[in-house]
Amino acid sequence: MIKKRANINKGAGILFLIFGLLFFIIVVRFITIQVTGQADGVVLAAQAAKQYLRTNILEAKRGTIYDDKGEVIAENVASYTLAAVLDKKMTTDPENPHHVVNPQMTAEKLSRYINMPEEDIYKILTKKGPKQVEFGKAGKDISYDTKKKIEALKLPGIIFMPDSKRFYPNGIFASHLIGYAQKNENDVNSKLVGKMGLEKSLDKYLEGTDGKVSFEGDLWGYLLPGAKKDVQEPKNGDNVYLTIDKKIQIFIEDAMSKVEEKYKPKNMIAIVADPKTGKILGMGQRPTFDPTTREGIEKGWSNQAVETSYEPGSVMKIFTLAAAVQEGVFNPNALYKSGTFYVKGVPNPIRDWNNGAGWGSISYLQGLQRSSNVAFATLLDKIGQDTFRTYLDRFHFGQPTNIGLPNEASGKILYNWPIEKYTTTFGQGTTVTGVQMIQAATAIANDGKMMKPYVVDKIVDPNKNVVKTTKPEVVGKPVSAATAKQVRDYLRTVVTAKNGTGSWYDIPGYDVAGKTGTAQIPGSDGKYLKGRNNYIFSFLGMAPKNNPKLIVYVAVQQPQLGENERESIPVQMIFNPVMKNTLQYLNIKPAKMVETKVTKVPNATNMNVSEAQAKLKDMGLQVEVLGKGTKVVNQLPKQGSTLIQGERIFLKTDGRPSVPDMANWSKRDVMNVADLLDLKLNLTGDGYVWKQSITPNSPIQKGDPLVVNLLPMDKIVEEQAKKKTQVNKGQTQNKQSSNNSSPPLD
């Protein structure tokens, strides 16, 4: 018994020593933390403060892209994401709830403003588990106006998270050139990133640098009383000014839309350039897409004028001709035998386009005018194969232009076998890009000096300091000024000669010089496609001939032509109006001194409306008055702008404004109305006005949405004819039944 008690005492003593030691360690640890304020090398005060530290990102504004006149092409606009708080713990005052109290009522009211059925909204609002929910695509990109309308409903638990999106106010407008920027939809904290075109290649300038704000906040993220904020301001992106002229680009888009509607070609490109500087004034293509919605982008991801190489066809003869003139071997009056030409060792001959029939013995000038392949094959023997190869390099074929757009193709000079050397003279085998053709053509239009094409005029930071500027750059002088002038004279005869293939591209009053092209298209089996529609039809023209101010290049691939339709029609439908309208818009005087139809817009602001109307009508302008006031307070286009006589000018008065009846108006006129009245414009379709959401002459307020449906003019005429037929049919039926029917009730 005594031995057992001794063992118990001994065990208790050991336990006492163990617990005593643990207590001693805890006390020492506690005193150490109290004295040093650290635990395991970590400052506890800092760790505690970290629990309450909140950091919010201050998003940098992506830079704006402008045209050469400072008109917006791409910009950031405010948008909001709709969300709903479901967590009841967010409500501390039942009289002022901060969570969704009545899901049924909330769903019913929200369905009026977002594109989601009431029952689907209700399902989201009654989910079990999440503390906060969003509404998918329907709840994103909410406009400021819609946000204000929803807020006015005072729905408990409905909140908005501020955001921004990229907006392209012109809709389909040089879309592959401008590209687009978007956020990663799977990352709520992602920023806008350029995905295509200039938005991609200039991303480092446009994106800016996000800032942040750090502060001590409570559990819900609210600033604690007395706490300080540490703000690091964002650096907004740089602004980009292009060489693109908005009006010229619209000329291109309108013309291409008509051809697309009527002939449904597989591809099209059109480029307008200033040969004196290399500035690209307009660049369009089909298929295309709307960069804001990206509708249609699946039809084509590449900028065809820059990223796609193809066989140019007979347009290439311009540069073969230039080499021959420069080498002194082109005698316009010398004769050759047209029809067929045999290359040594090659069984199949080179043929003229009329199945090798030719036109007998004709002069080389006639061979140019008729676009004879045989004429240019025989010219190669005069120029020399090695010499001609150096001219291809001097015109920079086979190498990128470095225009500053992503994924530029270089094309390929196919010049190994004898047959390839001959076919290259008339644009078969060797491949080029649209911008290469423009660059090479500047040498002909600019007296031998070849200008590098470019689309970015300058880049300016948010403080208006110029970060980067582009100056015209001479990249070569492949031919002399005398040669360039002589080539233009010869190319003018392609348009004026009775049998000239370019006669359809003559523009009265202007001396257009240029060359047609009909290029074969290689199939997947390596053989050229057959059939009259399986070609790339093109025309490269410059005007006025003696001192060209413009180069316009148009190429249309595989248009669906009618049985008796000329192959040149689709190209002509683009080239002629674009060249003519641009020449007039730039106030370039016609060669025959036809009375100019261009006028400078005067300042009409602060004038009496009736006086302003009279003055502007005397200048040949069509005046549209917005509002019923007596004094002009604003106008578009602005003072100093250039208008073609007959175009519209818009006057905003000091009276309450209204939207006029815009039926059959052009896209640019609609945009002027929206700009002047501060309306949120949404354009759908392409062409001319078919329908508008605001009733004509009804009063409007700043910020009201205006939806305008556009259709090609031939479609509008077709729809109007249908409507008229239906009305006439209805009237006939009414007359026939009038004797048996009761009178209508008021």
Order of alpha helices (4+ residues) and beta strands (2+ residues): alpha-beta-beta-alpha-beta-beta-beta-alpha-alpha-beta-alpha-beta-alpha-beta-beta-alpha-alpha-beta-beta-beta-alpha-beta-beta-alpha-alpha-beta-beta-beta-beta-alpha-alpha-alpha-alpha-alpha-beta-beta-beta-beta-alpha-beta-beta-beta-alpha-beta-alpha-beta-beta-beta-beta-alpha-beta-beta-beta-alpha
